């Protein structure tokens, strides 16, 4: 790790950006009124047109960030391109974290365990929803969910078309509000997913 800053202390201190993120997230859990793990996930489609949507961060294994979705969705199609970015914004703390990196599927035992931890209604819903596809009416969706309840019972398995994506960052930027809009920004970058980090302080 090469740290090119001389004053990275307080909430920015530490030798592991993932640990810093976890500390900020824990503080947000005590301060944010709703969904402190919400992130704005950005992708691009096959034409290069960008897309962004709010999703929930559901894990941080192996020095990465995990979300879950339907593999047939537009989001999944764009994540299959292998790159993505997201931002965590905690208004109550006046902080945000920006992440850019590489994407791969994450649909092994960990995905099974997460799926089984969801409410039974969410598990039926995962089977019932053709995510991102056109839907003629709300009733059609509700009827499909009821049918899944009858067909699958109380212990549905994870659908083969539903699972996780792991985002392994090449860049993580920590931002915190400063007086007179002189904000504090520290950017961690590395050339490869297993490479050493370089840290720079940025102008606000």
Backbone as ProteinMPNN parsed JSONL, in Angstrom:
{"seq_chain_A": "XXXXXXXXXXXXXXXXXXXXXXXXXXXXXXXXXXXXXXXXXXXXXXXXXXXXXXXXXXXXXXXXXXXXXXXXXXXXXXXXXXXXXXXXXXXXXXXXXXXXXXXXXXXXXXXXXXXXXXXXXXXXXXXXXXXXXXXXXXXXXXXXXXXXXXXXXXXXXXXXXXXXXXXXXXXXXXXXXXXXXXXXXXXXXXXXXXXXXXXXXXXX", "coords_chain_A": {"N_chain_A": [[0.836, -1.193, 0.0], [0.579, 2.161, -0.885], [0.533, 5.168, 0.592], [-0.209, 8.318, -0.108], [-0.859, 10.465, 1.414], [-0.716, 12.711, 4.203], [-2.268, 13.313, 6.265], [-4.366, 11.622, 6.873], [-6.608, 10.793, 8.964], [-8.704, 10.206, 11.868], [-12.04, 9.556, 10.945], [-11.221, 8.539, 8.556], [-9.056, 6.91, 8.91], [-6.981, 3.952, 8.836], [-5.855, 0.801, 7.453], [-7.203, -0.76, 5.684], [-9.576, -0.537, 3.268], [-12.056, -1.803, 3.211], [-12.638, -2.363, 5.847], [-12.886, 0.24, 6.804], [-15.172, 0.987, 5.386], [-17.039, -0.804, 6.518], [-17.134, 0.138, 9.144], [-18.196, 2.701, 8.746], [-20.675, 1.956, 7.677], [-21.812, 0.6, 9.848], [-22.09, 2.727, 11.622], [-23.927, 4.191, 10.16], [-26.114, 2.497, 10.314], [-27.04, 3.014, 12.816], [-27.918, 5.565, 12.537], [-29.329, 6.195, 10.163], [-32.7, 6.471, 8.987], [-33.945, 4.586, 7.314], [-33.035, 1.648, 5.543], [-29.963, 1.58, 5.6], [-28.135, 0.164, 4.148], [-28.655, 0.631, 1.51], [-27.775, 1.156, -1.884], [-26.82, 3.062, -4.759], [-26.766, 1.658, -7.733], [-24.847, 1.515, -10.631], [-24.788, 0.823, -14.104], [-24.053, -0.075, -17.543], [-25.739, -0.427, -20.699], [-25.81, -2.568, -23.667], [-25.415, -0.744, -25.668], [-23.971, 1.224, -24.518], [-25.399, 3.036, -23.062], [-26.092, 4.522, -19.967], [-27.357, 3.223, -16.829], [-29.068, 3.454, -13.707], [-29.979, 2.433, -10.424], [-31.626, 1.943, -7.254], [-30.515, -0.456, -4.959], [-30.109, -3.128, -2.55], [-27.295, -3.616, -0.549], [-25.969, -6.699, 0.292], [-23.917, -8.154, 1.428], [-20.402, -8.52, 2.316], [-18.144, -10.237, 1.406], [-14.866, -11.7, 0.943], [-13.363, -9.401, 0.299], [-15.084, -7.771, -1.256], [-18.279, -6.662, -2.617], [-21.651, -7.628, -2.323], [-24.651, -8.101, -4.13], [-28.073, -9.131, -4.785], [-30.19, -10.568, -7.292], [-32.568, -11.141, -10.003], [-31.383, -13.224, -12.507], [-32.272, -12.907, -15.076], [-32.99, -10.329, -15.422], [-32.86, -6.866, -16.546], [-30.895, -5.488, -15.183], [-29.156, -7.586, -14.415], [-28.344, -8.46, -16.923], [-26.831, -6.283, -17.752], [-24.893, -6.201, -15.747], [-23.535, -8.473, -16.424], [-21.702, -7.616, -18.221], [-19.398, -7.218, -16.849], [-18.424, -5.046, -15.394], [-19.068, -2.439, -13.011], [-20.482, 0.235, -11.019], [-21.071, 1.866, -7.866], [-22.728, 3.936, -5.411], [-22.757, 4.661, -1.983], [-24.76, 6.573, 0.061], [-25.035, 8.409, 2.924], [-27.072, 10.408, 4.349], [-27.606, 11.326, 6.93], [-25.154, 11.144, 8.176], [-23.647, 12.741, 6.603], [-21.92, 11.678, 4.654], [-20.379, 9.784, 2.004], [-19.664, 6.917, -0.065], [-17.959, 5.967, -2.92], [-17.761, 3.436, -5.353], [-16.013, 1.57, -7.779], [-15.66, -1.144, -10.022], [-14.96, -4.633, -10.787], [-17.113, -7.287, -11.917], [-18.653, -10.374, -11.035], [-20.541, -13.447, -11.165], [-22.235, -14.689, -8.26], [-23.266, -17.23, -7.021], [-23.309, -19.529, -5.411], [-23.223, -21.683, -2.514], [-23.453, -19.591, -0.669], [-25.325, -17.886, -1.82], [-27.562, -19.544, -1.737], [-27.891, -19.687, 1.04], [-28.465, -17.019, 1.679], [-30.856, -16.631, 0.22], [-32.538, -18.439, 1.566], [-32.727, -17.141, 3.965], [-34.487, -15.11, 3.601], [-37.832, -13.704, 3.863], [-40.668, -15.905, 3.611], [-42.522, -14.993, 1.799], [-41.022, -13.338, 0.132], [-39.399, -15.264, -0.995], [-41.224, -16.834, -2.469], [-41.989, -14.788, -4.157], [-39.683, -14.325, -5.675], [-39.689, -16.489, -7.397], [-42.052, -15.954, -8.742], [-41.768, -13.59, -10.175], [-41.031, -12.189, -13.313], [-38.612, -10.477, -13.656], [-38.159, -7.143, -14.732], [-39.508, -7.524, -17.106], [-42.36, -6.865, -19.264], [-45.522, -6.311, -17.717], [-48.895, -7.13, -17.54], [-50.867, -6.595, -15.6], [-51.364, -5.863, -12.093], [-52.747, -7.882, -10.824], [-52.09, -10.185, -12.234], [-49.472, -10.658, -11.378], [-49.906, -11.068, -8.62], [-51.528, -13.338, -8.715], [-49.721, -15.191, -9.766], [-47.851, -15.29, -7.679], [-49.438, -16.421, -5.659], [-49.868, -18.897, -6.82], [-47.267, -19.924, -6.762], [-46.964, -20.231, -4.036], [-48.711, -22.386, -3.57], [-47.618, -24.391, -5.219], [-44.908, -24.634, -4.432], [-44.743, -24.729, -1.671], [-43.657, -24.471, 1.792], [-40.909, -24.523, 1.791], [-39.294, -23.497, -0.456], [-36.803, -23.96, -2.979], [-33.881, -22.098, -3.979], [-34.393, -20.224, -6.921], [-33.08, -21.223, -10.113], [-32.539, -19.107, -11.73], [-31.946, -16.944, -10.193], [-29.864, -15.083, -8.066], [-26.639, -14.012, -6.837], [-24.364, -11.205, -7.358], [-20.968, -10.412, -7.3], [-19.135, -7.588, -6.592], [-16.0, -6.544, -7.133], [-13.851, -4.193, -6.032], [-11.869, -1.815, -7.855], [-11.475, 0.713, -7.305], [-12.132, 2.826, -4.598], [-13.729, 5.444, -3.093], [-13.781, 7.611, -0.409], [-15.838, 10.028, 1.064], [-16.49, 12.91, 2.953], [-18.451, 15.435, 4.464], [-17.336, 18.815, 4.648], [-16.469, 21.905, 6.353], [-17.589, 25.009, 4.944], [-17.878, 23.959, 2.425], [-15.495, 22.715, 1.921], [-14.776, 19.886, 1.431], [-13.796, 16.542, 2.503], [-11.925, 14.134, 0.822], [-10.818, 10.917, 0.012], [-9.194, 8.75, -2.105], [-8.904, 5.383, -2.888], [-7.056, 3.282, -4.941], [-6.348, 0.58, -7.225], [-4.53, -1.465, -9.526], [-5.28, -4.038, -10.18], [-7.497, -6.702, -9.087], [-6.287, -8.107, -7.042], [-4.214, -6.527, -6.362], [-1.916, -4.085, -4.835], [-3.006, -1.272, -2.864], [-3.2, 2.215, -3.686], [-3.289, 5.394, -2.182], [-4.805, 8.534, -2.27], [-5.32, 11.911, -1.386], [-7.976, 14.006, -2.426], [-8.853, 17.061, -4.133], [-11.826, 18.843, -3.131]], "CA_chain_A": [[0.0, 0.0, 0.0], [1.258, 3.446, -0.925], [-0.35, 6.221, 1.087], [0.389, 9.591, -0.475], [-1.43, 11.505, 2.267], [-0.023, 12.872, 5.487], [-3.239, 13.721, 7.282], [-5.532, 10.737, 6.794], [-6.852, 10.335, 10.323], [-10.109, 10.247, 12.254], [-12.927, 8.58, 10.314], [-10.568, 8.017, 7.343], [-7.855, 6.164, 9.263], [-7.029, 2.506, 8.686], [-5.084, 0.24, 6.343], [-8.072, -1.625, 4.891], [-10.767, 0.249, 2.926], [-13.274, -2.547, 3.517], [-12.907, -2.164, 7.265], [-13.405, 1.602, 6.943], [-16.561, 0.954, 4.909], [-17.865, -1.504, 7.504], [-17.318, 1.035, 10.292], [-19.151, 3.737, 8.335], [-21.992, 1.333, 7.539], [-22.334, 0.348, 11.192], [-22.534, 4.015, 12.147], [-25.147, 4.543, 9.428], [-27.206, 1.66, 10.811], [-27.561, 3.642, 14.03], [-28.337, 6.94, 12.269], [-30.235, 6.328, 9.029], [-34.047, 5.993, 9.329], [-34.34, 3.449, 6.49], [-32.132, 0.984, 4.603], [-28.603, 2.121, 5.522], [-27.371, -0.626, 3.174], [-29.086, 0.956, 0.149], [-26.744, 1.715, -2.752], [-27.229, 3.402, -6.124], [-25.941, 0.805, -8.589], [-24.766, 2.026, -11.993], [-24.314, -0.101, -15.129], [-24.326, 0.404, -18.902], [-26.282, -1.482, -21.553], [-24.968, -2.968, -24.796], [-25.14, 0.426, -26.508], [-23.211, 2.18, -23.74], [-26.301, 3.939, -22.355], [-26.018, 4.191, -18.544], [-28.532, 2.922, -16.031], [-28.811, 3.486, -12.273], [-31.139, 2.076, -9.624], [-31.331, 1.652, -5.855], [-30.595, -1.853, -4.554], [-29.598, -3.323, -1.196], [-26.045, -4.351, -0.368], [-26.312, -7.825, 1.156], [-22.777, -8.872, 1.961], [-19.066, -8.046, 1.975], [-17.174, -11.317, 1.538], [-13.729, -11.773, 0.02], [-12.976, -8.055, -0.145], [-15.982, -7.322, -2.308], [-19.622, -6.254, -2.228], [-22.595, -8.551, -2.946], [-26.069, -7.819, -4.281], [-28.818, -10.259, -5.337], [-31.188, -10.173, -8.277], [-32.972, -12.128, -10.998], [-30.376, -13.263, -13.559], [-32.891, -12.577, -16.358], [-33.364, -8.926, -15.394], [-32.001, -5.942, -17.276], [-29.755, -5.233, -14.322], [-28.228, -8.71, -14.524], [-27.787, -8.439, -18.272], [-25.802, -5.257, -17.8], [-23.806, -6.627, -14.864], [-22.779, -9.515, -17.121], [-20.615, -6.967, -18.932], [-18.19, -7.389, -16.053], [-18.008, -3.842, -14.686], [-20.173, -1.678, -12.424], [-20.136, 1.222, -10.0], [-22.183, 2.218, -6.988], [-22.464, 4.911, -4.361], [-23.504, 4.642, -0.724], [-24.902, 7.942, 0.551], [-25.673, 8.452, 4.231], [-27.373, 11.825, 4.56], [-27.54, 11.633, 8.354], [-23.743, 11.275, 8.548], [-22.998, 13.61, 5.618], [-20.815, 10.915, 4.083], [-20.69, 8.852, 0.93], [-18.576, 6.089, -0.586], [-18.11, 5.6, -4.328], [-17.031, 2.204, -5.669], [-16.003, 1.127, -9.177], [-14.897, -2.37, -10.066], [-15.236, -5.776, -11.638], [-18.309, -8.02, -11.487], [-18.792, -11.792, -11.378], [-21.678, -14.097, -10.517], [-22.014, -15.15, -6.894], [-24.498, -18.019, -6.886], [-23.032, -20.806, -4.775], [-23.898, -21.919, -1.232], [-23.767, -18.328, -0.002], [-26.587, -17.404, -2.381], [-28.611, -20.39, -1.169], [-28.098, -19.301, 2.438], [-29.16, -15.731, 1.727], [-32.228, -16.838, -0.246], [-33.295, -19.11, 2.622], [-32.904, -16.224, 5.091], [-35.529, -14.137, 3.268], [-39.184, -14.103, 4.256], [-41.254, -16.875, 2.684], [-43.207, -14.253, 0.736], [-39.988, -12.912, -0.806], [-38.932, -16.452, -1.727], [-42.234, -17.109, -3.503], [-41.952, -13.693, -5.113], [-38.554, -14.503, -6.59], [-40.144, -17.432, -8.429], [-43.202, -15.431, -9.477], [-41.484, -12.377, -10.939], [-40.172, -12.103, -14.503], [-38.126, -9.131, -13.375], [-37.876, -6.204, -15.831], [-40.345, -7.801, -18.272], [-43.661, -6.186, -19.254], [-46.548, -6.944, -16.886], [-50.175, -6.573, -17.969], [-51.658, -6.092, -14.47], [-50.94, -6.263, -10.755], [-53.412, -9.139, -10.494], [-51.312, -11.283, -12.816], [-48.353, -10.921, -10.475], [-50.416, -11.635, -7.371], [-51.975, -14.704, -9.006], [-48.528, -16.03, -9.913], [-47.289, -15.481, -6.346], [-50.295, -17.387, -4.973], [-49.612, -20.214, -7.419], [-45.977, -20.394, -6.248], [-47.209, -20.689, -2.67], [-49.326, -23.712, -3.648], [-46.738, -25.351, -5.886], [-43.596, -24.785, -3.806], [-44.859, -24.975, -0.242], [-42.968, -23.602, 2.747], [-39.447, -24.64, 1.703], [-38.875, -23.418, -1.853], [-35.382, -23.834, -3.258], [-33.524, -20.887, -4.733], [-34.571, -20.398, -8.362], [-31.81, -21.259, -10.851], [-32.372, -17.829, -12.415], [-31.867, -15.915, -9.167], [-28.669, -15.227, -7.244], [-25.883, -12.828, -6.499], [-23.215, -10.69, -8.097], [-19.894, -9.891, -6.461], [-18.419, -6.451, -7.154], [-14.66, -6.436, -6.561], [-13.485, -2.825, -6.41], [-10.551, -1.312, -8.238], [-11.444, 2.079, -6.787], [-13.057, 3.164, -3.523], [-13.508, 6.825, -2.665], [-14.499, 8.013, 0.797], [-16.135, 11.458, 1.063], [-17.204, 13.417, 4.12], [-18.753, 16.86, 4.394], [-16.427, 19.711, 5.344], [-16.928, 23.279, 6.52], [-17.466, 25.914, 3.798], [-17.793, 23.089, 1.241], [-14.142, 22.176, 1.768], [-15.025, 18.504, 1.82], [-12.66, 15.631, 2.589], [-12.032, 13.003, -0.114], [-9.658, 10.033, -0.114], [-9.452, 7.723, -3.113], [-8.067, 4.19, -2.907], [-7.075, 2.673, -6.276], [-5.399, -0.498, -7.496], [-4.566, -1.835, -10.943], [-5.885, -5.367, -10.306], [-8.311, -7.064, -7.927], [-5.426, -8.606, -5.977], [-3.058, -5.646, -6.3], [-1.814, -3.181, -3.689], [-3.748, -0.02, -2.954], [-2.604, 3.536, -3.564], [-4.267, 6.288, -1.557], [-4.579, 9.94, -2.55], [-6.32, 12.905, -1.005], [-8.451, 14.731, -3.601], [-9.56, 18.323, -3.942], [-13.266, 18.57, -3.008]], "C_chain_A": [[0.873, 1.246, 0.0], [0.259, 4.533, -0.535], [0.332, 7.562, 0.835], [-0.174, 10.754, 0.342], [-0.651, 11.569, 3.572], [-1.002, 13.191, 6.609], [-4.507, 12.883, 7.219], [-5.764, 10.13, 8.177], [-8.339, 10.381, 10.61], [-10.918, 9.176, 11.552], [-12.312, 7.965, 9.067], [-9.387, 7.102, 7.665], [-8.075, 4.663, 9.114], [-6.283, 2.056, 7.452], [-5.911, -0.633, 5.422], [-9.348, -0.855, 4.552], [-12.072, -0.467, 3.24], [-13.647, -2.396, 4.987], [-13.432, -0.753, 7.523], [-14.867, 1.641, 6.518], [-17.47, 0.301, 5.954], [-18.141, -0.623, 8.72], [-18.332, 2.123, 9.941], [-20.559, 3.16, 8.223], [-22.616, 1.061, 8.908], [-22.829, 1.637, 11.826], [-23.823, 4.47, 11.46], [-26.334, 3.738, 9.921], [-27.838, 2.258, 12.057], [-28.172, 5.016, 13.754], [-29.384, 7.074, 11.171], [-31.624, 5.786, 9.381], [-34.461, 4.756, 8.551], [-33.158, 2.952, 5.65], [-30.744, 1.624, 4.533], [-27.717, 1.373, 4.53], [-27.831, -0.39, 1.735], [-27.931, 1.574, -0.628], [-27.367, 2.049, -4.102], [-26.267, 2.691, -7.067], [-26.008, 1.293, -10.023], [-24.155, 0.984, -12.92], [-24.502, 0.584, -16.486], [-24.87, -0.758, -19.722], [-25.363, -1.725, -22.746], [-24.621, -1.802, -25.709], [-24.283, 1.468, -25.793], [-24.06, 3.172, -22.989], [-26.322, 3.571, -20.872], [-27.381, 3.964, -17.913], [-28.148, 3.035, -14.561], [-30.102, 3.159, -11.548], [-30.683, 1.791, -8.193], [-31.521, 0.157, -5.596], [-30.03, -1.952, -3.135], [-28.314, -4.13, -1.217], [-26.295, -5.45, 0.657], [-25.123, -8.633, 1.648], [-21.469, -8.236, 1.536], [-18.054, -9.175, 2.194], [-15.981, -11.094, 0.616], [-13.333, -10.41, -0.54], [-13.797, -7.571, -1.331], [-17.347, -7.007, -1.727], [-20.629, -7.1, -2.999], [-24.005, -7.974, -2.97], [-26.733, -9.061, -4.872], [-29.904, -9.759, -6.269], [-31.598, -11.363, -9.12], [-31.967, -12.083, -12.149], [-30.939, -12.927, -14.944], [-33.249, -11.092, -16.456], [-32.42, -8.079, -16.24], [-30.736, -5.641, -16.478], [-28.709, -6.324, -14.467], [-27.572, -8.755, -15.884], [-26.652, -7.434, -18.372], [-24.625, -5.583, -16.888], [-22.94, -7.698, -15.517], [-21.658, -8.935, -17.972], [-19.317, -6.931, -18.145], [-17.704, -6.171, -15.298], [-19.239, -3.115, -14.146], [-19.615, -0.658, -11.443], [-21.335, 1.413, -9.091], [-21.742, 3.29, -6.01], [-23.354, 4.613, -3.163], [-23.555, 6.073, -0.217], [-25.676, 7.919, 1.85], [-25.87, 9.907, 4.62], [-27.217, 12.214, 6.023], [-26.099, 11.83, 8.822], [-22.992, 12.285, 7.69], [-21.738, 12.943, 5.056], [-21.307, 10.121, 2.884], [-19.44, 8.074, 0.552], [-18.911, 5.732, -2.024], [-17.208, 4.412, -4.629], [-17.128, 1.933, -7.164], [-15.169, -0.147, -9.243], [-15.423, -3.417, -11.019], [-16.356, -6.611, -11.041], [-18.224, -9.478, -11.919], [-19.991, -12.364, -10.637], [-21.265, -14.652, -9.155], [-23.232, -15.987, -6.515], [-24.241, -19.421, -6.339], [-23.8, -20.971, -3.478], [-24.275, -20.638, -0.5], [-25.091, -17.748, -0.505], [-27.756, -18.226, -1.864], [-28.942, -19.946, 0.258], [-28.836, -17.97, 2.536], [-30.619, -15.888, 1.3], [-33.084, -17.457, 0.865], [-33.526, -18.228, 3.842], [-34.021, -15.212, 4.846], [-36.891, -14.622, 3.767], [-39.747, -15.064, 3.205], [-41.955, -16.168, 1.533], [-42.208, -13.759, -0.306], [-39.459, -14.097, -1.61], [-39.943, -16.86, -2.799], [-42.176, -16.035, -4.584], [-40.821, -13.807, -6.11], [-38.916, -15.463, -7.719], [-41.214, -16.8, -9.327], [-42.859, -14.307, -10.448], [-40.578, -12.618, -12.143], [-39.58, -10.695, -14.513], [-37.72, -8.381, -14.64], [-38.705, -6.452, -17.084], [-41.685, -7.059, -18.149], [-44.688, -7.005, -18.475], [-47.892, -6.305, -17.199], [-51.014, -6.025, -16.818], [-51.052, -6.576, -13.161], [-51.52, -7.629, -10.394], [-52.656, -10.337, -11.057], [-50.16, -11.658, -11.903], [-48.829, -11.574, -9.189], [-50.884, -13.069, -7.573], [-50.788, -15.653, -9.126], [-47.891, -16.305, -8.552], [-48.103, -16.494, -5.551], [-50.065, -18.797, -5.509], [-48.292, -20.793, -6.93], [-46.128, -20.911, -4.825], [-47.768, -22.105, -2.678], [-48.35, -24.749, -4.18], [-45.462, -25.647, -5.102], [-43.655, -25.075, -2.322], [-43.988, -24.041, 0.577], [-41.447, -23.661, 2.661], [-38.988, -24.581, 0.245], [-37.353, -23.31, -1.981], [-35.121, -22.539, -4.019], [-33.711, -21.137, -6.223], [-33.225, -20.409, -9.086], [-31.518, -19.946, -11.571], [-32.246, -16.661, -11.437], [-30.63, -16.143, -8.309], [-27.934, -13.917, -7.093], [-24.845, -12.432, -7.523], [-22.232, -10.112, -7.087], [-19.193, -8.764, -7.205], [-17.094, -6.325, -6.408], [-14.068, -5.094, -6.973], [-12.034, -2.672, -6.863], [-10.374, 0.112, -7.721], [-12.513, 2.252, -5.724], [-12.727, 4.583, -3.078], [-14.402, 7.15, -1.476], [-14.624, 9.54, 0.826], [-16.882, 11.803, 2.341], [-17.324, 14.927, 4.021], [-17.742, 17.671, 5.203], [-16.987, 21.113, 5.432], [-16.675, 24.085, 5.249], [-17.285, 25.146, 2.493], [-16.371, 22.648, 0.924], [-14.164, 20.724, 2.254], [-13.728, 17.691, 1.846], [-12.894, 14.427, 1.692], [-10.714, 12.236, -0.142], [-10.005, 8.914, -1.078], [-8.399, 6.625, -3.03], [-8.176, 3.571, -4.297], [-6.061, 1.54, -6.344], [-5.595, -0.948, -8.934], [-5.257, -3.17, -11.176], [-6.588, -5.72, -9.006], [-7.472, -7.582, -6.764], [-4.193, -7.73, -5.795], [-3.045, -4.765, -5.065], [-2.573, -1.883, -3.942], [-2.805, 1.18, -2.965], [-3.687, 4.475, -3.054], [-3.858, 7.731, -1.83], [-5.685, 10.771, -1.921], [-6.675, 13.701, -2.243], [-8.99, 16.098, -3.201], [-11.061, 18.041, -3.893], [-14.041, 18.893, -4.284]], "O_chain_A": [[1.801, 1.362, 0.801], [-0.722, 4.781, -1.235], [1.324, 7.898, 1.482], [0.026, 11.914, -0.019], [-0.012, 10.601, 3.983], [-0.606, 13.322, 7.767], [-5.6, 13.385, 7.484], [-5.195, 9.092, 8.517], [-9.146, 10.573, 9.7], [-10.531, 8.007, 11.558], [-12.824, 6.966, 8.562], [-8.773, 6.565, 6.743], [-9.193, 4.165, 9.245], [-6.096, 2.829, 6.512], [-5.376, -1.195, 4.466], [-10.131, -0.547, 5.451], [-13.085, 0.179, 3.508], [-14.826, -2.312, 5.332], [-14.316, -0.561, 8.358], [-15.703, 2.244, 7.192], [-18.555, 0.81, 6.236], [-19.246, -0.633, 9.262], [-19.218, 2.432, 10.737], [-21.528, 3.803, 8.628], [-23.814, 1.27, 9.099], [-23.865, 1.648, 12.49], [-24.7, 5.059, 12.093], [-27.454, 4.247, 9.944], [-29.019, 2.042, 12.33], [-28.857, 5.577, 14.609], [-30.236, 7.961, 11.231], [-31.72, 4.735, 10.016], [-35.243, 3.949, 9.053], [-32.385, 3.748, 5.116], [-30.384, 2.164, 3.488], [-26.673, 1.879, 4.117], [-27.438, -1.132, 0.835], [-27.196, 2.41, -0.103], [-28.319, 1.401, -4.535], [-25.102, 3.072, -7.186], [-27.095, 1.468, -10.574], [-23.154, 0.346, -12.592], [-25.043, 1.687, -16.563], [-24.524, -1.916, -19.488], [-24.273, -1.158, -22.827], [-23.637, -1.864, -26.447], [-23.909, 2.479, -26.387], [-23.524, 4.068, -22.337], [-26.551, 2.407, -20.544], [-28.407, 4.443, -18.397], [-27.008, 2.739, -14.203], [-31.186, 3.546, -11.984], [-29.527, 1.448, -7.946], [-32.543, -0.425, -5.961], [-29.533, -0.967, -2.589], [-28.249, -5.197, -1.827], [-26.773, -5.18, 1.758], [-25.309, -9.7, 2.233], [-21.407, -7.512, 0.542], [-17.199, -9.075, 3.075], [-16.085, -10.377, -0.379], [-13.005, -10.289, -1.72], [-13.255, -7.026, -2.293], [-17.555, -7.071, -0.515], [-20.481, -7.276, -4.209], [-24.491, -7.433, -1.977], [-26.051, -9.942, -5.398], [-30.467, -8.682, -6.074], [-31.051, -12.457, -8.979], [-31.724, -11.014, -12.709], [-30.177, -12.688, -15.88], [-33.764, -10.653, -17.485], [-31.328, -8.515, -16.604], [-29.643, -5.55, -17.037], [-27.522, -6.039, -14.623], [-26.383, -9.053, -15.997], [-25.63, -7.702, -19.003], [-23.481, -5.274, -17.221], [-21.756, -7.82, -15.206], [-20.763, -9.663, -18.4], [-18.257, -6.647, -18.701], [-16.676, -6.237, -14.624], [-20.314, -3.165, -14.744], [-18.437, -0.687, -11.089], [-22.474, 1.157, -9.484], [-20.551, 3.522, -5.807], [-24.547, 4.348, -3.308], [-22.518, 6.721, -0.078], [-26.822, 7.474, 1.895], [-24.965, 10.556, 5.146], [-26.746, 13.311, 6.327], [-25.847, 12.592, 9.756], [-21.855, 12.647, 7.992], [-20.662, 13.538, 4.99], [-22.496, 9.825, 2.762], [-18.316, 8.504, 0.809], [-20.007, 5.254, -2.317], [-16.048, 4.376, -4.221], [-18.204, 2.053, -7.75], [-14.114, -0.242, -8.617], [-16.212, -3.139, -11.922], [-16.537, -6.648, -9.824], [-17.781, -9.784, -13.026], [-20.407, -11.833, -9.607], [-20.114, -15.028, -8.935], [-24.115, -15.529, -5.791], [-24.883, -20.385, -6.758], [-24.912, -20.458, -3.347], [-25.284, -20.592, 0.204], [-25.875, -17.197, 0.267], [-28.822, -17.68, -1.581], [-30.109, -19.844, 0.637], [-29.725, -17.806, 3.372], [-31.517, -15.342, 1.941], [-34.223, -17.042, 1.076], [-34.401, -18.51, 4.661], [-34.457, -14.532, 5.775], [-37.072, -15.805, 4.055], [-39.339, -15.03, 2.044], [-41.982, -16.681, 0.414], [-42.511, -13.759, -1.499], [-39.11, -13.945, -2.781], [-39.555, -17.197, -3.918], [-42.296, -16.328, -5.774], [-40.976, -13.428, -7.27], [-38.498, -15.273, -8.861], [-41.272, -17.08, -10.524], [-43.57, -14.092, -11.43], [-39.491, -13.181, -12.01], [-40.002, -9.836, -15.287], [-37.028, -8.92, -15.503], [-38.623, -5.674, -18.035], [-42.086, -6.674, -17.05], [-44.719, -8.233, -18.563], [-48.029, -5.083, -17.136], [-51.793, -5.093, -17.017], [-50.323, -7.568, -13.126], [-50.861, -8.436, -9.738], [-52.593, -11.388, -10.419], [-49.898, -12.839, -11.679], [-48.219, -12.535, -8.719], [-50.669, -13.922, -6.712], [-50.841, -16.785, -8.646], [-47.442, -17.421, -8.292], [-47.537, -17.332, -4.848], [-50.067, -19.767, -4.752], [-48.187, -21.999, -6.704], [-45.504, -21.902, -4.447], [-47.346, -22.94, -1.877], [-48.265, -25.859, -3.653], [-44.982, -26.781, -5.104], [-42.702, -25.619, -1.765], [-43.623, -22.956, 0.122], [-40.762, -22.932, 3.378], [-38.357, -25.52, -0.239], [-36.702, -22.643, -1.177], [-36.026, -21.964, -4.624], [-33.241, -22.15, -6.742], [-32.318, -19.67, -8.701], [-30.383, -19.696, -11.976], [-32.423, -15.507, -11.829], [-30.374, -17.265, -7.871], [-28.525, -12.842, -7.204], [-24.494, -13.196, -8.422], [-22.617, -9.418, -6.146], [-18.711, -8.959, -8.321], [-17.066, -6.037, -5.212], [-13.808, -4.881, -8.157], [-11.118, -3.302, -6.335], [-9.266, 0.646, -7.703], [-13.665, 1.871, -5.925], [-11.586, 4.885, -2.729], [-15.62, 6.986, -1.533], [-13.64, 10.254, 0.637], [-17.789, 11.084, 2.76], [-16.411, 15.608, 3.554], [-17.341, 17.272, 6.296], [-17.884, 21.474, 4.67], [-15.676, 23.875, 4.561], [-16.622, 25.62, 1.57], [-16.073, 22.254, -0.204], [-13.65, 20.389, 3.321], [-12.708, 18.098, 1.289], [-13.932, 13.771, 1.784], [-9.641, 12.819, -0.299], [-10.998, 8.211, -0.89], [-7.196, 6.876, -3.091], [-9.286, 3.357, -4.785], [-5.058, 1.533, -5.63], [-6.686, -0.829, -9.491], [-5.773, -3.41, -12.268], [-6.322, -5.129, -7.959], [-7.903, -7.503, -5.613], [-3.23, -8.141, -5.147], [-4.031, -4.697, -4.331], [-2.753, -1.459, -5.084], [-1.749, 1.161, -2.332], [-4.851, 4.369, -3.44], [-2.699, 8.101, -1.643], [-6.851, 10.375, -1.928], [-5.796, 14.042, -3.034], [-9.51, 16.284, -2.1], [-11.53, 17.104, -4.538], [-15.258, 18.714, -4.328]]}, "name": "protein", "num_of_chains": 1, "seq": "XXXXXXXXXXXXXXXXXXXXXXXXXXXXXXXXXXXXXXXXXXXXXXXXXXXXXXXXXXXXXXXXXXXXXXXXXXXXXXXXXXXXXXXXXXXXXXXXXXXXXXXXXXXXXXXXXXXXXXXXXXXXXXXXXXXXXXXXXXXXXXXXXXXXXXXXXXXXXXXXXXXXXXXXXXXXXXXXXXXXXXXXXXXXXXXXXXXXXXXXXXXX"}
